[in-house]
Amino acid sequence: MKTKLLDLPEEEYMLPGNRACAGCSLAIATRYILKALEGNAILVVPASCFTVLGGMYPVSSVRLPWMNVTFPSTAASASGVAAGLKALGKSNGPTATTVVAFAGDGGTVDIGLQALSGAAERNEDILYICYDNEAYMNTGTQRSSATPLGAKTATTPVLGKQQHPKDMVSIMEAHGVCYIATASPSYPADLYDKVAKARTKKGTRYIHVSAPCPPGWGFPTKDTVKVGRLSIECGAVVLLEIEDGVLRLTGKSKTLAEHGGLKPLQDFMAVQRRFSRVDAAVLADLQGWVDARWNGYVKRSAERAVPQS
Amino acid sequence: MAVVENAVRPTAGTRIITGNEAMALGAKLCRVQVVAAYPITPQSQVTEKLSEFVEGGKLAAEYVTVESEHSALSVCIGASTVGARAFTATSANGLAYMCELIHWAAGARLPLVMGCVNRAMAAPWNVLNDQQDSMSQRDAGWIQIYARNNQEIIDTVIQAYKIAEQVYVPVMVCYDGYILSHTVMPVDVPPQKAVDAFLPSYTPHTILDPADPRNLNQVTLADPRMDAEGTLCHGYMELRYLLQEAIEQSADVIAAVDEEYGNTFGRRWGGVTWDYRAGDAEVILMAAGSLASEATVAVDALRAQGYKAGVVGVRVYRPFPQRALQEATRRAKLVVVFDKSLSYGYQGPICADLKAALCAVESAPVVHGCVAGLGGRDVKARELVDTVKESLRHLEEGKPIKEPIWVNCQI
């Protein structure tokens, strides 16, 4: 399945107007995710930027049923929705509703990780989407365990973050779930296809969406799509999917792997204020980390590309 | 408020079972559709029994084997929101770990039923009984019912769903760890058909359905706000008022459900409170749960010694049965309250609430508060008798008494 941008369905599930910040990539991502869900989903949402995007009672910015839940409980609450639908005989057949857990990086990688691990181990029939803006943006840009090394945040204000982020793709792969993907709102057709494919599968599915954040990362609101593209062109974000253990690069990342041309990480970092104080040693560490991950993905995807004899 | 005598007369449905099995059987009879629970002493047997029912095909439910109590109640919240009858049970630290969900379930107006097998809170670790766990959650917006024996546990679970699903307020059915949870007693298990007739199927107040999309429990401002059609909708404070109103009004629902249960199954439990030899009592012993049962033994002993004593049992702690307790204590000169928990820095919660309730009563009885049985410390009827006699002596001599009175605390 490879949908072209102009072929995406015209039906909109985001209503005119939402409360996201100007230039928010989450708003772009949500638009395409909801198109792929075709309105037949229940969203389970913890405290996050997405809660703000959704609007305040009694007004909602999306045309989908939406259940707000506590910060750490996204995957468990979604498990409950799935169990409830199953108990009521509503979980099978062509009209079955997809249960979508939709959380930020803090709600996934930090406070929600236990519930997510539990749900993945039980192979709950849920699609878990993490939109990763790489810090607690809703509360004012405090560091999360998804924040990259060197990034300035409200809680790493002087030295920048001292650690690399958690590798959620590997964490989810270790749980043996049937479908894992990464995506970017800068490549909406790729994002759409991954959500559409994930919908057709049963069991726990995980999509990690990179979500550039103008105020949190420190770039002009007009540059959201550009910064998202740069993140992929420099290897800071890699578009891939892992289906039943088989890793495949997709979209721009696949093109870069096949034809070369990966840009230096510095190009991506230079357009953001959060990396303004990164020195040469940290930059080298970051570049080394990105290179190692990129090379690993390229090698693994090439191994699988060799025809089996 | 009548004297409630529910001696179990052996029938075809009588079984000798623990309180935990009574709880699990009660949930099964209610045909719960989603069960999510995490093991903790002394509740574990409830989770084991229910998984045995589900795996054995005796209960058509989804059993979600969660990784924590936090997730257990989250699963129940999710399931209840889409219209499934959900059940969980826990104790002590497990209940505390659920804390934010306990508030959430009430605010979301979900008619969940949870068994709380009362156990002491750590630290230090202690797996034995007191009621500090559930009492610490009294302000979360749940109805709390304290059972005094295993028959009342099974009957109360069935009543609890009927109450919860009428008022859209979750119900915590509390019973004492080990004293009831692990003690076998004869229990009349109601027939499934009769329970089916008594308990209609659950309809959620709001359906979460793609055909009619809604955003539930989103950010709600302090003040009322207009929707897209210009209709003014509640602010946070109005929604909280409605929760309070529903809990206050649930007292009548609890009484009505208990009465209907009595008419159907031949057992009533007194609605919000019960009493024993209290009609002409000058001194009243008050407690909740199995300790209140123990107090009936103490009252018999006190009566034998010439004291006009009686028991008033607090069956429902939230909503606080203010009117019923005002009425039940009207003729007494002294009420001795035995709390199995403590609001540290003040008094036992039942005692403090009773004192507040009696403020508005002319010539109200004197209330003395006692703390008893913390961390499983055994409470014998004769200790209750001695405490009451000591309390009476202070009253008669006009001497103040230091509260709370610590029963059998060896310090």
Interface residues (C-beta under 8 A of the other chain):
Chain A: G39 N40 A41 I42 V44 T51 V52 G54 G55 M56 Y57 P58 V59 S60 V62 R63 L64 P65 W66 M67 N68 V69 T70 P72 S73 A75 A76 S77 A78 S79 G80 V81 A82 A83 G84 L85 K86 A87 L88 K90 T97 Q114 A115 S117 G118 E121 R122 E124
Chain B: Q33 V34 A36 A60 A61 E62 V64 T65 V66 E67 S68 H70 S71 A72 S74 V75 C76 I77 G78 A79 S80 T81 V82 G83 A84 A86 E100 L101 W104 L208 D209 P210 D212 P213 R214 N215 L216 N217 Q218 V219 T220 L221 R225 M226 D227 A228 T231 C233
